[in-house]
């Protein structure tokens, strides 16, 4: 059973500090089911790889389950346990890489808290749901995933594929987050669990899933499989995960939106922003429009007034905002033909959603800066790889302009929920990378009064598909 972890973050050898394992030597650890070995097959400043190899003893496992010989079968001794990623690997991660799993590093504290380019490879992974289920587990977390199926027998290809795969995951992510994802999702994929478990497993599940499991689209499946269908434990875990969601998050977000409006009110920037986006969409000739992160429906209201737009879909993660949008648009009072033109759905921009496919243009207005930087990769795949409209119009604040806002303290972002605000050069570099990756061409437009030194307060990119 083998897990390898690689990074190209220079100096890559800092991986040893994050894992608390010296790249210069091999270490062996005794576990209840066998041994774990940590070694580094690849060590350089440009790329470093650490390997966690488990040597599972199936004979010792059987002997440990019972002192009686009756009822034992050959399958207890000859099985896939020594080779297949399972709960054994989760135990090894917790016991051998516990400091890294907890995000601790005395020598590299800042690095442990930072997203870095990481690659994890599992050579033999069982998946009863096949390749599709693997993608449903890992892609919503922002991973690029490469999956290699194993045939049942290469000598007899007509037998078809097995339930085993090699899986490679790539992302810019904290090492602790990657390990917590593996810790929970590997047992989810395997049908067995090698130790008895109780309510303490619920606590582990909630603790390791904090910050991501409660919003994962496969949450219930993950919880049910991790706890092997134990009804009371599953119910307890789901209740705790629901409790961890912030009940007043929508109200907090609304307050932050009002504060941002106060900052920008003097120049009516939001109205200028919506007008600019609407003009680009209208000029494109598109009829089917997505408003991603539609909020309370201000752009939707403008789109609905223009007969050019015959199919409008607004999506937002906030049920509260969607409720306000529905009231503002008076959807229940619209004539039938008008009502058929517009739909509102709840969803997240970091999870693939087939409802977004087939539209000609998408508006992403003041949305990306609300996403954590490590989740931007998931967002770009959702929009540019999966939904893939002909045109995408994105706007985001220009941080260079912030000192000109009298009500904004030095160094402060315009909105308390902004994870970042970019300069014009940073935004353009990011967009140009998207264009190369997904086959789009971009042009950039200022929004609002333009200053000779710092540019306009808001910046817009118009991306059009080239292939």
N, C-alpha and C positions, 0 to 999 in steps of 0.2 A: 504494500500500500504506500503510494508515493505522492507527496505534495511538494511542488517546487514554487518558490516565490522569487521573483526577479524585479529589479529596478534599473532604470537608466538615468536616474537622478544623480548628477555628478556632485561629489564623489560617490559612486554607487556603493563603495565599501562601507558607507555609513549604515547600510542595511544591517551590518553586524551589531551596531549600537542599538538599533531599534529592536532587534530580536534577542539582544543580550546573549549572543552566541558569537564567539570569535571565529572569523573566517579562516584563520590559520590552522585550526585543529578540528578533528572530529570528536563529537561528544555522544555518549550513550547513556540512556536513562531507562531504568527499570519501571515497568508498568504492570498492572495486575494481569494483563492478558499477553504480555510479551515484552519487547524492548522497542525503544524509539532511538533512532540515530539522526543526528543533525550534522550535515557537512555542506561544503560549498564547492560544487562542481565548476563554478565559473566566478572568478574574482578579478576585477579590474576597476579602474576609476570610471570607465564608461558603462559598464554593465556588471552587475553582481547577482548571482543566483544562490539561494539557500535551499537545501533539500531536507524535508522531514520524511524519513523512511521508517515505516512501522513493520516490525517483525512479529506477526501475530502467531501464537502457538495454539492451533486448534485442539491439540490433545490436552493441553493444560486447561483450556476453556471447558472441555467436557468434564474433566476431573473436578473442576471447581464447582460445577453445577450440582453435583450429587455424589454421595459416597457409594451409591449402589450401581451395580453394573447392569441390572435388569432394565430393559426398555431402550438401551442405547442402540443406535443404528449407525450404519456406515456413513450416512449423510452428516452425522455429527462430527465426524473426523475428516471427511473429504467434502469440502464445500468452498465457497468463494470468499470466506471471511479473511484469509490472509492477503487478498489481492484487491478487494473492492472497497472504495471509499465508503465509510459507514460511521456509526456513532463511536467506534474505536478512534477514528481520526479526530473527532470532536474532543474526546477525552484527552488525546495527546496534545491538541492545540491548547487546551486549558491548562494542562499540567506542565508541558515542556515550553510553551510560548506564552505563559500566563501574563507576564509583564507587558508583552507586545499587545496581547488581546485587551488588556486594561488601558492601553495607550500611555504606558509609563516608560520613560527613558531618562536616566539621570544625566547622561552625557549629551543627549540630543533632545532636550525637552521641547524646543520649538519645532524641530523636525517631526517629532512624534505627533504633534498637534496639526501638522500641515498635510494637505493632499499632495501626493507625489505620484509619478507614473509607476504603476505596479502591474505585474503580470503574474497570475497564478495558474498553475497547470495541475490537473488531476488526471492521472493516466487511465484509471478505470472507475467510471461512475455509473451506478445503476440508475435507470430512469424508466419506471413503468409507464410513464406518459410519453416516452420517446423524446425526440429532439424538441418538439413544440413545448413540452412542459419545462424543459431546461431553460428555454428562452423566456417563458412566462415567469420563471423564478428570478433570473439574473438580469434580463434587459431592463426591467423597471427600476433597477438600482443603478443604472447608468453604465453597465458593462458592455463592452464589445465582446461577443462570445463566439469562439470557433469550436465547432463540434465535429468530432470524427467518430462515426459509428464502427462497431466491430461486427463482422459477420459471425453467424453461428459456427461456421466451419469454412475456412477459405478454400478447402478442397472441394466443397460442395456448395457453390454460390447459390444454387437453386433453393437451398434451405432458408435463405433470407438473412435479415439482420438480427442480431441479438439485442438484449436489453441493456447492453453496456456501451459506454462512450468514453472517449478522451475529450476533456473539456479544458479550454484555455480561456481565461478571463483577463481582459485588459481595461484599465480605467485609471484616471487621475483621482486618487482617493487616499484617505488616511489608512495606514496599515491596520490600525485597530478596527476600523470599519470593515475592511476586507475580511479580517479574521472573524469578526462577529457574524458576518454574512455566511461564511463557510461553516462556522460553528453550528448555526441553526439550520441551514439549508441542506447540508450533507445528510443528516439523519432524516430529513424530510424526504429525500430521494430513495432512501434504503427502507425496505419493508421490515427489517428486524431492528431490535435494539437490545444490546447485549447485557444490560443490567436492569434490575428492578428499579422502578421509579415511582415517585409520589408527588406530593404537593411541592417539594423542593424543585422539581423540574419545571413547574409553572413559574416559580420565581426566577430560575435561570432564563427561561424563555422570555419573560417580560424584561429582564435586565439586559440581556444581549440584543433584544429587538428594539430597545428604546431609540426613538428618533427615526425609525424607518419601517418597522413591522406594522405599526398601527395604520399606516397609510398605503401599505403594499396591496395591490389589487388581488393577490392570492393569499391574503392574510388568513382567512378561515381554513383554506387548504393546508397552509403551512402549519398552523396550530394543530389541526386535526391529525396530520401525519406525524408531526414531531411527538405528539402525546399518544400516538398509536390508537386514536379513536376512543380513549377513555373519556366517557361523556362528561362526568363531573369535572375532571381536570380541564377538558376543552372549554367547557362553559365558564369555569373560573378564570382561565387565561383570557378568553375573549372579553369578559367583563372588565378585567384589569386593563387590558389594552384600550378599551373604550374609555375608561376613566382617565387614562393618561392624556387623552386629547383635551386641549384647552377649550373649555366651554364658551368662553367669551372672546375667542380669537377673532371672530367676524367683527365684533364691536370694536376691538382694539385696532383692527385693520381700518375700519371706517374712520376712527378718530385720527389715525395717521394720515389717511387720505385728506381729511379736512385740514390738517396742519400743512400738508404739501400745497394745497390750494391757496392757503394764506400766503405762503412764500411766493407763489407764482401769480397771484391775483392781479398785481399791478399792471401786468402786460397781457392779461387774459391768455396766457400761454396755452392752456389746455384747449381752448376754443381754436386757437391757431393750429395746434397740433392735429386736432380732429379734422379741421378743414383741409389741411395739407394731405392727410391720409385719404380722405374722401376724394379729393381731386385726383390723386394718383390712381385710386381704384376705378374711378369713373373713366379716366383717360385710357385705362387698359382695355376697356370694352368687356370686362368680365361680367358674368351674370350670377355665378355661384360663388358666394363669399363666406369665408370663415372669419369670425372675430374671436381670437384666442386670448383668453384672459379678459373677457368682455366686461367684467365688473358690473356696474349698475346700469349698463346699456346705453351710454351716451352716444357711442358710435353707431350702435344698432338703430337708434332712433333716427339718425341721419340717413342710414342706408335704407331703412324702411320707407322713407319719404321719397326716395328716388326709384322710379319704375324700372330703371335699367337692371336693378338687382332683384332677380326673380327667386333666388334661393339663398337665404341667409341663415347661418348657424352661429349662435353665440355660445361659447363654452367658458366656464369659470369653475374654480375649485370650491368657491364659497356658495353654499346654499342661500345664505342671507343676501348676498349680492344678486343672485339670480332671482330671488323673490322680489327685490326692489326693482330689478329690470322688468320683470313681468308686470308689475303694477305700473311702472312708468310708461311702458309700451301699450298698456291697456289691452293685453292680448285676448282676454276673455270677451272684450267688446268689439274686437275687430271684425269686419265683414269676412265671410268664409274665404274669399279669394285672397284677401290680404293676410289672413291668419295662416294660410298655407305657405306663404312666402318665408316665414321665419320660425325657427325652432331654438329652444334654449336647452342645453344639457350641462350636467355637472361632470367634471372630469379634471384630470391633472395633466399638465404639459410635459411631465417627465415619464409618462406611461404611454405606450403605443395604444392607439384607439382607432379602430377601423371606421368609426363614424366620421372621422376627419378626412377620409379618402374621397377623391373624386371632385374636389372643389378647384375652381380656376385661380382663385387668389385668396390670400390670408393676410389679415392685419394683426400685428403683435405690438400693441401700443403701450409703452411704458410697463413692460412685463419682465423682460429678461433680468433687470437689475434686482428683482425680488427673488431670484433663484440663487441658491448657493452655487458658487463657482464650480464645485465638483459635479453638480447636477446639470450644468449647461450642456455637457456632451449628450446626456439623455434627451434634453430638450431639442437639440439640433437633429438628432436622429428621428424623433417623433415628427418634427415638422418637415425636414428636408429629405429624409430617406423614406419614411413611411407615408405620410400624408402627401408630400411632394406636389404642391400646387404649382401652377405655371409662374405665379408671382407671389412674393412675400414682401410685405411692407413692415419694417420694424422701426420703432422710435425708442430712444433712451436719453436720459439727461446727459448734458455735456458738463462734466465736473469743472472744467476750466472756467465756466461762467459763474460758478457759485459765489465767488467773492462779491459779485455785483448785486446780490440779493441782500438788502439791508437787514431783513429779519433773520438771516441765516448766520449762525455763529461760525467762526473760522474753523475749518476742518470738518464741519457737520454736513451729513448728507441731507438731501431735501425731504426724505421720507425715512422714518425710523425703521421701517422694514427693508430698506435697501441694503442688499448684501455688498454692493459695490456701485460705484459710478465711474464711468470711463472718460478719458480724454478723447478728443477726436481721433488721434492717431491709434489709440488702443482699440476703439470701436472699429475703425476701418481695417486694422490688421486682423481682428477676429472675423469680421465679415468676409474678408478676402480669403481667409483660410477655409471658411465654409464653402465659398464658391469653388475653390479648387477641389475640395473633397466631394461635393455633391453635384457639380455640374451646373452652376449658376453664374451669372454676371451681375455685377452690382454698380449702382450709382448712388451718390451720397448728396443729400440736400439739407440745408440748414432750416430750422424752424424758429421763428421769433426774430427780434431785432438782432442784427449781426454786428459784433464788435470787431474792430480791426485786429485786435491782439488775441482775444480769447474766443472768438467765433460767436455762434448763436447759443441760446440757452438750451435748446434741444436739438438732437441730431437724428436724421432719418436715413435709413438704407432701403433702397428698392432693389430686390434681388429677382432676376428673371431667369427662368430655366433655359439652358443652352442646348441640352441634350435630352 
